[in-house]
Amino acid sequence: MKSLSDVTFSNSFTSQFPGEFTNDATPRSTPKVLFSTVNPQPVKQPKILLWSNDLSKRLGLSTPPTHSDAEILSGNQIPESSTPYAACYGGHQFGNWAGQLGDGRAINLGEITDPQNKLWEIQLKGAGRTAYSRGADGRAVLRSSFREFIASEAMHHLGVPTTRALSLVDTGESVSRDMFYDGNVRAELGAITSRVAESFVRFGNFEILAAQQEKALLHKLMSWVVDRHYSHLSGKVDLLPLFFQEVCSRTAHMIAEWLRVGFVHGVMNTDNMSILGQTIDYGPYGWLESYDPLWTPNTTDLPGRRYCFAAQAPIAHWNLQRLGESLTVIGLTPSQLEEGLRIFRETFTEKYFKNMARKLGLKDLNPEEHKDFITELDQLMKSLELDYTLFFRALMKPSSSFESVFSISYKNLNVKEKESLFAWAKKYSDLLAAQNIQKDHQLENMKAANPAIVPRNFQLFEAYKLYEEKEDSSLMEKLFEKIQNPYEEPTEYDLLSQKRPDWAEDQPGSSTLSCSS
């Protein structure tokens, strides 16, 4: 096992593509380049608060982290073999073309090779200003950095395609933020999250090149991504449409997995969409509590709710269309674009119904035969305000204790509402019987599909506040420990297995979140 200071970084992105090697962090337009080099800005007293042993072992790094790890992951020390840079990309934000965006507070250190000879990019989020900071300071607050660390690792252990997080560092410095953009600026604790991924390339990397009509660079970027991450497609005559089709398929799989666990991303702009079909950029996210298909955790997304729970598949489709349009610059035809989108729709529908069958312990569900059954369940969960996570776990209990479902509603159910729940339960029981489901097999499938633990916003809020007020990280550590085994029923720490308390319903930083970090 090695410290990061003992690892040799490779820099294939900066060696393959044109960029600016000036280390100039002045915000500016950078046409015709894919990145600008920049060094992280040192911090005063870095301290590693959380460290992913699981990921560090995968990377072949030492556990626990060394002092030099803390220095590198805080930006105080740059490995000799590293060429730090910020990537340039564009994107559609809330449905509108935003032009050049880029890594405004993320700095890539380069790639390291794990013991299985696989390359991983390491990125510091909150390490200071870059050419793409657009007037901001490039820093991040502990409030949002902690949330990103936990979500990244939670999604991995939930089995959802995602980027990872290696460390959470308290910088020992404060950062000024206007949390809800309402003029109330206050100093918050600063932090840096080290993010790890096979690639941080996103739809926006392709969009900016297409907008600039940089055809040669766009084709080269596509070929580079294929060689590294879609190598089974290399050499195919119809490479371009096949590449787009597979991005569509992977994205459909990811969105279906979001819905399986009740996750809402909150900011599905095209610059927040991974070209690998992995969850990326955890900002104002949330897991469904009181079931509402129109719920969004992002105050910036109100009142339109463009990125609400139920809209995530349609928005992914819209975003893929924008990616496909970018690829038409290098030859993707309209019919090939539509074929990719058709594959997205079919893959998502198939995966969604397969996931719902797993969540209910059924052998199968299909859109034609069981659409009404799923629609009725959806309407029932909404009208009864049932807790999404706890409801499906409650279904795993004996039918004689079905009354326990009443306790996971966020309202006092009247007689008629209870009767509607039992009426649906009868249909569910009949479907189980019709499919000849054995109880043991049913529970095995349900347990694997329905997490008992998800990182709820009120839990993250309480853990962060405890550290902010008392420098006590015990609750942060406990949450991190528990989210690594999300399908096991918690035997301790009752906070993890309860629905959202009343005080958290309108609590800023818990129920109401923004893009501010």
C-alpha positions as a printed NumPy array, in Angstrom:
array([[  0.   ,   0.   ,   0.   ],
       [  1.244,   3.446,  -0.954],
       [  0.759,   7.055,  -0.026],
       [ -0.299,   9.358,  -2.849],
       [  3.173,  10.891,  -2.649],
       [  4.584,   7.514,  -3.747],
       [  2.244,   7.177,  -6.728],
       [  3.161,   8.147, -10.276],
       [  0.428,  10.201, -11.886],
       [ -0.223,   9.958, -15.605],
       [ -1.668,  12.855, -17.542],
       [ -3.202,  11.451, -20.718],
       [ -5.837,  14.205, -21.042],
       [ -3.327,  17.057, -20.929],
       [ -0.9  ,  15.179, -23.174],
       [ -3.501,  14.321, -25.825],
       [ -5.466,  17.556, -26.202],
       [ -4.689,  21.24 , -26.706],
       [ -4.762,  23.339, -23.572],
       [ -3.38 ,  26.384, -21.852],
       [ -0.285,  25.673, -19.752],
       [ -0.136,  29.063, -18.067],
       [ -1.388,  28.204, -14.533],
       [ -3.393,  31.401, -14.828],
       [ -6.57 ,  31.295, -12.705],
       [ -8.005,  34.515, -14.115],
       [-11.57 ,  33.79 , -15.304],
       [-11.711,  34.043, -19.101],
       [-12.903,  32.495, -22.327],
       [-10.637,  29.733, -23.577],
       [-11.652,  28.839, -27.144],
       [-10.028,  25.937, -28.999],
       [ -8.67 ,  24.298, -25.822],
       [-10.036,  21.521, -23.614],
       [ -8.349,  22.583, -20.37 ],
       [ -6.254,  25.146, -18.553],
       [ -3.556,  24.164, -16.086],
       [ -3.852,  25.611, -12.598],
       [ -2.358,  24.834,  -9.22 ],
       [ -4.501,  24.284,  -6.126],
       [ -4.364,  27.106,  -3.601],
       [ -2.807,  26.034,  -0.266],
       [ -4.907,  26.061,   2.907],
       [ -3.965,  26.718,   6.526],
       [ -4.696,  23.643,   8.627],
       [ -5.967,  20.72 ,   6.564],
       [ -7.473,  17.816,   8.44 ],
       [ -8.954,  14.671,   6.921],
       [-12.402,  14.18 ,   8.445],
       [-13.575,  11.203,   6.398],
       [-11.613,   8.654,   4.39 ],
       [-13.011,   5.845,   2.235],
       [-11.101,   2.718,   3.212],
       [-13.025,   0.789,   0.573],
       [-11.907,   3.094,  -2.231],
       [ -8.359,   3.54 ,  -0.956],
       [ -7.878,  -0.242,  -0.97 ],
       [ -9.241,  -0.407,  -4.512],
       [ -6.697,   2.233,  -5.534],
       [ -3.859,   0.47 ,  -3.71 ],
       [ -3.403,   3.339,  -1.256],
       [ -2.491,   3.129,   2.4  ],
       [ -5.166,   3.03 ,   5.083],
       [ -5.35 ,   5.058,   7.248],
       [ -4.179,   8.061,   5.206],
       [ -0.736,   9.511,   5.806],
       [  0.246,  13.102,   6.5  ],
       [  1.385,  13.497,   2.905],
       [ -2.044,  12.259,   1.725],
       [ -3.642,  15.091,   3.681],
       [ -1.215,  17.586,   2.153],
       [ -1.902,  16.41 ,  -1.396],
       [ -5.668,  16.097,  -0.987],
       [ -5.87 ,  19.611,   0.467],
       [ -3.858,  21.088,  -2.391],
       [ -0.912,  22.015,  -0.187],
       [  1.42 ,  19.621,  -1.993],
       [  1.434,  18.803,  -5.697],
       [  2.859,  15.402,  -6.669],
       [  5.902,  15.787,  -8.897],
       [  4.297,  13.715, -11.664],
       [  0.995,  15.632, -11.601],
       [ -0.089,  18.33 , -14.051],
       [ -3.104,  19.895, -12.319],
       [ -5.749,  21.301, -14.646],
       [ -9.36 ,  22.432, -14.926],
       [-11.412,  21.148, -17.856],
       [-13.302,  23.392, -20.254],
       [-16.857,  22.422, -21.175],
       [-20.222,  24.016, -21.867],
       [-23.768,  22.993, -21.14 ],
       [-27.481,  23.579, -21.075],
       [-28.557,  24.821, -17.648],
       [-32.271,  24.604, -16.816],
       [-32.985,  24.147, -20.514],
       [-30.932,  27.081, -21.826],
       [-27.553,  27.068, -23.532],
       [-25.091,  28.619, -21.089],
       [-21.997,  28.675, -23.294],
       [-18.603,  28.039, -21.72 ],
       [-18.728,  26.7  , -18.162],
       [-15.88 ,  24.41 , -17.073],
       [-14.407,  23.259, -13.772],
       [-15.011,  26.346, -11.679],
       [-13.977,  24.779,  -8.37 ],
       [-12.554,  21.402,  -9.393],
       [ -8.908,  20.719, -10.173],
       [ -7.792,  17.418, -11.694],
       [ -4.507,  16.034, -10.411],
       [ -4.302,  13.394, -13.135],
       [ -4.681,   9.615, -13.157],
       [ -3.352,   6.819, -11.02 ],
       [ -3.277,   3.105, -11.825],
       [ -4.834,   0.675,  -9.365],
       [ -3.472,  -2.859,  -8.645],
       [ -5.799,  -4.221, -11.365],
       [ -4.113,  -1.886, -13.878],
       [ -7.172,   0.326, -14.177],
       [ -6.866,   4.103, -14.492],
       [ -8.681,   6.46 , -12.109],
       [ -8.806,  10.251, -12.262],
       [ -8.425,  12.152,  -8.985],
       [ -9.992,  15.571,  -8.667],
       [-10.013,  18.109,  -5.837],
       [-13.299,  19.976,  -5.481],
       [-12.971,  23.24 ,  -3.575],
       [ -9.222,  23.663,  -4.096],
       [ -9.343,  27.214,  -5.411],
       [ -9.992,  29.437,  -8.387],
       [ -9.551,  28.291, -11.993],
       [ -9.964,  29.908, -15.387],
       [-13.601,  28.747, -15.266],
       [-14.601,  30.089, -11.844],
       [-16.513,  32.961, -13.482],
       [-15.732,  35.435, -10.703],
       [-16.198,  32.969,  -7.82 ],
       [-13.513,  31.86 ,  -5.379],
       [-13.26 ,  28.209,  -6.415],
       [-13.757,  27.07 ,  -2.843],
       [-16.421,  24.801,  -1.339],
       [-18.073,  24.754,   2.071],
       [-18.049,  21.79 ,   4.43 ],
       [-21.856,  21.718,   4.396],
       [-21.995,  20.702,   0.728],
       [-18.654,  18.864,   0.629],
       [-19.788,  16.485,   3.363],
       [-23.014,  15.885,   1.44 ],
       [-21.082,  15.123,  -1.749],
       [-18.715,  12.727,  -0.001],
       [-21.565,  10.804,   1.641],
       [-23.735,  10.679,  -1.486],
       [-20.887,   9.466,  -3.697],
       [-20.049,   6.581,  -1.415],
       [-23.678,   5.815,  -0.536],
       [-24.63 ,   5.485,  -4.193],
       [-21.697,   3.151,  -4.793],
       [-22.798,   0.853,  -1.974],
       [-26.407,   1.068,  -3.148],
       [-25.244,  -0.329,  -6.488],
       [-25.959,   2.826,  -8.506],
       [-23.414,   3.895, -11.179],
       [-21.513,   6.809,  -9.664],
       [-18.288,   8.692,  -9.241],
       [-16.6  ,   8.048,  -5.89 ],
       [-15.107,  10.125,  -3.061],
       [-11.812,   9.308,  -1.361],
       [-11.546,  11.97 ,   1.319],
       [-13.223,  14.919,   2.983],
       [-10.8  ,  17.574,   4.212],
       [-11.539,  20.413,   6.627],
       [ -9.337,  23.228,   5.292],
       [ -9.152,  25.153,   8.559],
       [-10.395,  28.219,   6.7  ],
       [-13.761,  29.902,   6.33 ],
       [-15.659,  30.541,   3.105],
       [-18.334,  33.215,   2.622],
       [-21.572,  31.996,   1.053],
       [-25.079,  33.295,   0.395],
       [-26.851,  29.972,   0.886],
       [-30.138,  30.899,  -0.794],
       [-28.955,  33.861,  -2.878],
       [-31.111,  36.198,  -0.766],
       [-28.42 ,  38.58 ,   0.465],
       [-27.7  ,  36.724,   3.725],
       [-23.971,  36.087,   3.36 ],
       [-22.23 ,  34.299,   6.204],
       [-18.904,  32.613,   6.862],
       [-18.947,  28.828,   6.71 ],
       [-16.344,  26.118,   7.24 ],
       [-14.311,  25.436,   4.11 ],
       [-13.629,  21.935,   2.788],
       [-12.196,  19.961,  -0.122],
       [-13.577,  16.677,  -1.421],
       [-11.331,  14.395,  -3.432],
       [-13.469,  12.881,  -6.163],
       [-12.448,   9.752,  -8.047],
       [-13.798,   8.478, -11.354],
       [-12.842,   6.526, -14.444],
       [-13.513,   9.797, -16.239],
       [-15.011,  13.2  , -15.5  ],
       [-15.842,  13.82 , -19.173],
       [-19.442,  14.945, -19.516],
       [-21.958,  15.844, -22.214],
       [-20.815,  19.454, -21.958],
       [-17.294,  18.587, -23.139],
       [-18.826,  17.587, -26.463],
       [-21.325,  20.444, -26.565],
       [-18.742,  23.218, -26.272],
       [-16.668,  21.812, -29.134],
       [-19.764,  21.412, -31.307],
       [-20.83 ,  24.985, -30.555],
       [-17.382,  26.171, -31.648],
       [-17.501,  23.923, -34.756],
       [-14.239,  22.305, -33.656],
       [-14.89 ,  19.163, -35.693],
       [-11.4  ,  17.669, -35.514],
       [-11.222,  18.096, -31.736],
       [-14.747,  16.768, -31.282],
       [-13.918,  13.641, -33.265],
       [-10.667,  13.206, -31.355],
       [-12.456,  13.506, -28.001],
       [-15.017,  10.898, -29.046],
       [-12.253,   8.53 , -30.196],
       [-10.317,   9.052, -26.955],
       [-13.38 ,   8.287, -24.824],
       [-14.127,   5.179, -26.907],
       [-10.567,   3.859, -26.686],
       [-10.508,   4.258, -22.908],
       [-14.077,   3.4  , -21.887],
       [-15.881,   1.783, -24.821],
       [-12.971,  -0.228, -26.208],
       [-15.288,  -3.009, -27.415],
       [-16.513,  -0.527, -30.023],
       [-13.044,   0.39 , -31.316],
       [-12.586,  -0.34 , -35.01 ],
       [-16.317,  -0.618, -35.745],
       [-17.331,   0.857, -39.092],
       [-20.445,   2.44 , -37.551],
       [-18.593,   3.624, -34.441],
       [-20.336,   6.996, -34.024],
       [-23.95 ,   5.743, -33.825],
       [-22.901,   2.738, -31.731],
       [-21.141,   5.053, -29.288],
       [-24.206,   7.261, -28.973],
       [-26.467,   4.245, -28.527],
       [-24.359,   2.902, -25.694],
       [-24.253,   6.272, -23.917],
       [-28.054,   6.289, -24.193],
       [-28.279,   2.758, -22.796],
       [-25.945,   3.453, -19.877],
       [-27.791,   6.655, -19.043],
       [-31.122,   4.798, -19.046],
       [-29.719,   2.221, -16.655],
       [-28.457,   4.96 , -14.317],
       [-31.792,   6.811, -14.236],
       [-33.713,   3.588, -13.563],
       [-31.39 ,   2.94 , -10.637],
       [-31.993,   6.451,  -9.298],
       [-35.714,   5.736,  -9.276],
       [-35.206,   2.343,  -7.638],
       [-33.59 ,   3.894,  -4.579],
       [-35.685,   7.105,  -4.594],
       [-32.836,   9.471,  -5.512],
       [-33.376,  12.966,  -6.935],
       [-30.309,  14.622,  -8.458],
       [-31.643,  18.172,  -8.359],
       [-29.457,  19.715, -11.1  ],
       [-29.614,  17.605, -14.261],
       [-27.972,  20.2  , -16.477],
       [-26.097,  18.702, -19.439],
       [-22.778,  19.685, -17.877],
       [-23.713,  17.425, -14.94 ],
       [-24.239,  14.345, -17.143],
       [-21.385,  11.831, -17.323],
       [-20.46 ,  10.402, -20.714],
       [-20.102,   7.05 , -18.901],
       [-23.63 ,   6.994, -17.511],
       [-22.487,   7.581, -13.942],
       [-23.957,   9.913, -11.335],
       [-21.785,  13.014, -11.142],
       [-21.82 ,  16.377,  -9.341],
       [-23.838,  15.958,  -6.138],
       [-25.311,  19.34 ,  -5.261],
       [-28.837,  19.899,  -3.907],
       [-29.808,  16.218,  -4.124],
       [-32.191,  14.283,  -1.928],
       [-33.828,  10.916,  -1.353],
       [-37.615,  10.776,  -1.433],
       [-39.246,  10.812,   1.976],
       [-42.952,  11.636,   1.742],
       [-43.596,  10.251,  -1.731],
       [-44.212,  13.028,  -4.238],
       [-43.266,  12.508,  -7.898],
       [-43.004,  16.301,  -8.285],
       [-40.577,  16.755,  -5.397],
       [-37.306,  18.528,  -6.083],
       [-34.691,  19.26 ,  -3.388],
       [-33.392,  22.288,  -5.283],
       [-34.867,  25.697,  -4.427],
       [-33.389,  27.032,  -7.678],
       [-35.656,  24.565,  -9.479],
       [-38.828,  26.097,  -8.065],
       [-41.528,  26.635,  -9.166],
       [-40.888,  24.869, -12.49 ],
       [-39.649,  21.59 , -10.928],
       [-37.78 ,  20.764, -14.11 ],
       [-35.585,  18.274, -12.255],
       [-38.145,  16.672,  -9.949],
       [-38.213,  12.917,  -9.252],
       [-40.702,  12.01 , -11.991],
       [-39.026,  14.217, -14.621],
       [-35.586,  12.625, -14.403],
       [-36.111,  10.123, -17.238],
       [-37.646,  12.717, -19.619],
       [-34.849,  15.167, -18.776],
       [-32.186,  12.529, -19.4  ],
       [-33.836,  11.955, -22.79 ],
       [-33.738,  15.729, -23.474],
       [-30.089,  15.918, -22.43 ],
       [-29.171,  12.965, -24.648],
       [-30.831,  14.741, -27.543],
       [-28.535,  17.721, -26.931],
       [-25.528,  15.365, -26.898],
       [-26.734,  13.721, -30.101],
       [-27.101,  17.103, -31.763],
       [-23.483,  17.836, -30.856],
       [-22.422,  14.582, -32.495],
       [-24.239,  15.505, -35.706],
       [-21.399,  17.99 , -36.246],
       [-19.134,  14.988, -36.897],
       [-21.608,  12.902, -38.862],
       [-24.34 ,  11.451, -36.65 ],
       [-27.465,  11.449, -38.811],
       [-30.956,  12.424, -37.613],
       [-32.138,   8.835, -37.931],
       [-29.143,   7.572, -35.928],
       [-29.865,  10.198, -33.269],
       [-33.474,   9.032, -33.031],
       [-32.375,   5.389, -32.876],
       [-30.206,   6.186, -29.85 ],
       [-33.099,   7.96 , -28.144],
       [-35.38 ,   4.999, -28.917],
       [-32.86 ,   2.711, -27.241],
       [-32.871,   5.007, -24.215],
       [-36.669,   4.863, -23.945],
       [-36.853,   1.088, -24.364],
       [-33.932,   0.398, -22.035],
       [-35.293,   2.687, -19.35 ],
       [-38.81 ,   1.21 , -19.501],
       [-37.511,  -2.352, -19.379],
       [-35.133,  -1.587, -16.511],
       [-37.74 ,   0.408, -14.57 ],
       [-40.327,  -2.38 , -14.625],
       [-37.675,  -4.972, -13.818],
       [-36.614,  -2.902, -10.813],
       [-40.209,  -2.471,  -9.642],
       [-40.681,  -6.243,  -9.864],
       [-37.591,  -6.713,  -7.684],
       [-38.787,  -4.095,  -5.202],
       [-42.123,  -5.905,  -4.891],
       [-40.628,  -9.401,  -4.836],
       [-42.325, -10.42 ,  -8.086],
       [-40.949, -12.541, -10.904],
       [-41.738,  -9.955, -13.521],
       [-43.794,  -6.897, -14.432],
       [-44.315,  -5.689, -17.953],
       [-45.489,  -2.274, -19.192],
       [-48.507,  -3.606, -21.093],
       [-49.988,  -5.936, -18.498],
       [-49.026,  -4.25 , -15.229],
       [-48.948,  -0.527, -16.037],
       [-52.247,   0.107, -14.22 ],
       [-51.037,  -1.801, -11.154],
       [-47.879,   0.35 , -10.915],
       [-49.846,   3.539, -11.624],
       [-52.245,   2.696,  -8.799],
       [-49.299,   2.085,  -6.448],
       [-47.753,   5.394,  -7.474],
       [-50.991,   7.286,  -6.802],
       [-51.483,   5.448,  -3.518],
       [-48.027,   6.314,  -2.193],
       [-48.582,   9.955,  -3.143],
       [-52.085,  10.345,  -1.682],
       [-51.128,   8.564,   1.544],
       [-47.796,  10.445,   1.777],
       [-45.896,   7.234,   2.426],
       [-42.176,   7.239,   3.122],
       [-40.64 ,   5.797,  -0.056],
       [-37.764,   3.878,   1.53 ],
       [-39.647,   2.609,   4.575],
       [-42.742,   1.582,   2.583],
       [-40.948,  -1.01 ,   0.483],
       [-39.114,  -2.353,   3.522],
       [-42.48 ,  -2.605,   5.31 ],
       [-43.795,  -4.78 ,   2.471],
       [-41.161,  -7.338,   3.438],
       [-42.874,  -7.918,   6.777],
       [-45.631, -10.534,   7.28 ],
       [-48.986,  -9.526,   5.788],
       [-50.54 ,  -9.801,   9.238],
       [-48.496,  -6.758,  10.278],
       [-49.433,  -4.646,   7.242],
       [-50.838,  -2.089,   9.649],
       [-47.231,  -1.059,  10.266],
       [-47.427,   0.808,   6.959],
       [-49.711,   3.347,   8.658],
       [-46.839,   4.526,  10.829],
       [-44.678,   5.473,   7.847],
       [-47.195,   7.929,   6.45 ],
       [-46.513,  11.636,   6.9  ],
       [-50.219,  12.23 ,   7.608],
       [-52.888,  10.74 ,   9.863],
       [-54.707,   8.3  ,   7.592],
       [-58.485,   8.263,   7.725],
       [-60.623,   5.158,   7.363],
       [-61.095,   5.576,   3.61 ],
       [-57.344,   5.975,   3.054],
       [-56.595,   2.869,   5.098],
       [-59.164,   0.944,   3.085],
       [-57.512,   2.026,  -0.184],
       [-54.202,   0.731,   1.137],
       [-55.684,  -2.649,   2.035],
       [-57.445,  -2.824,  -1.352],
       [-54.119,  -2.407,  -3.123],
       [-52.514,  -4.917,  -0.733],
       [-55.124,  -7.478,  -1.811],
       [-54.227,  -6.977,  -5.479],
       [-50.557,  -7.272,  -4.567],
       [-51.18 , -10.499,  -2.661],
       [-53.144, -11.915,  -5.6  ],
       [-50.306, -11.069,  -7.975],
       [-47.795, -12.816,  -5.711],
       [-50.031, -15.88 ,  -5.671],
       [-50.553, -15.8  ,  -9.443],
       [-46.804, -15.782,  -9.996],
       [-46.371, -18.589,  -7.444],
       [-43.783, -16.588,  -5.473],
       [-42.108, -18.464,  -2.649],
       [-41.75 , -16.306,   0.462],
       [-38.013, -16.866,   0.873],
       [-37.356, -15.997,  -2.773],
       [-39.593, -12.948,  -2.502],
       [-37.785, -11.586,   0.547],
       [-34.364, -12.258,  -0.959],
       [-35.208, -10.218,  -4.055],
       [-36.82 ,  -7.433,  -2.068],
       [-33.949,  -7.11 ,   0.367],
       [-31.474,  -6.756,  -2.5  ],
       [-33.569,  -4.075,  -4.214],
       [-34.864,  -2.011,  -1.291],
       [-32.334,  -0.22 ,   0.897],
       [-33.083,   0.125,   4.593],
       [-30.717,   3.084,   4.852],
       [-30.337,   6.096,   2.59 ],
       [-28.624,   9.356,   3.595],
       [-31.574,  11.557,   4.403],
       [-31.045,  15.298,   4.28 ],
       [-32.048,  15.85 ,   7.906],
       [-29.453,  13.303,   9.04 ],
       [-26.736,  15.008,   7.027],
       [-27.842,  18.367,   8.414],
       [-27.617,  17.16 ,  12.02 ],
       [-24.196,  15.58 ,  11.484],
       [-22.808,  18.701,   9.871],
       [-24.251,  21.028,  12.534],
       [-22.709,  18.939,  15.307],
       [-19.3  ,  19.371,  13.731],
       [-19.829,  23.046,  12.967],
       [-20.904,  23.863,  16.527],
       [-18.762,  21.481,  18.59 ],
       [-16.054,  20.15 ,  16.22 ],
       [-17.563,  16.739,  16.898],
       [-17.336,  14.512,  13.803],
       [-18.762,  11.4  ,  15.49 ],
       [-22.156,  11.675,  13.798],
       [-20.537,  12.22 ,  10.4  ],
       [-18.437,   9.114,  10.943],
       [-21.447,   7.086,  12.106],
       [-23.457,   8.041,   9.049],
       [-20.565,   7.124,   6.776],
       [-20.198,   3.764,   8.49 ],
       [-23.872,   2.908,   8.122],
       [-24.378,   3.938,   4.497],
       [-21.764,   1.368,   3.5  ],
       [-24.236,  -1.425,   4.333],
       [-27.507,   0.076,   3.087],
       [-29.464,  -3.153,   2.677],
       [-28.952,  -4.384,   6.227],
       [-31.612,  -3.451,   8.758],
       [-29.982,  -1.099,  11.289],
       [-29.536,  -2.603,  14.728],
       [-28.483,   0.655,  16.338],
       [-28.557,   4.413,  15.794],
       [-32.302,   4.814,  15.438],
       [-31.981,   8.026,  13.422],
       [-31.168,   5.946,  10.343],
       [-34.376,   3.943,  10.366],
       [-36.955,   6.633,  11.083],
       [-38.896,   8.882,   8.762],
       [-38.174,  12.601,   8.606],
       [-39.089,  14.353,  11.873],
       [-41.501,  17.294,  11.815],
       [-38.807,  19.867,  12.604],
       [-36.942,  19.   ,   9.39 ],
       [-39.851,  19.562,   7.002],
       [-38.98 ,  23.215,   6.367],
       [-35.461,  23.344,   7.792],
       [-32.994,  25.286,   5.575],
       [-30.093,  23.016,   4.734],
       [-32.29 ,  19.948,   5.181],
       [-35.554,  20.183,   3.25 ],
       [-34.539,  23.301,   1.344],
       [-31.262,  23.301,  -0.555],
       [-29.67 ,  25.352,  -3.284],
       [-26.703,  25.133,  -5.628],
       [-24.63 ,  27.225,  -3.189],
       [-21.484,  25.451,  -2.059]])
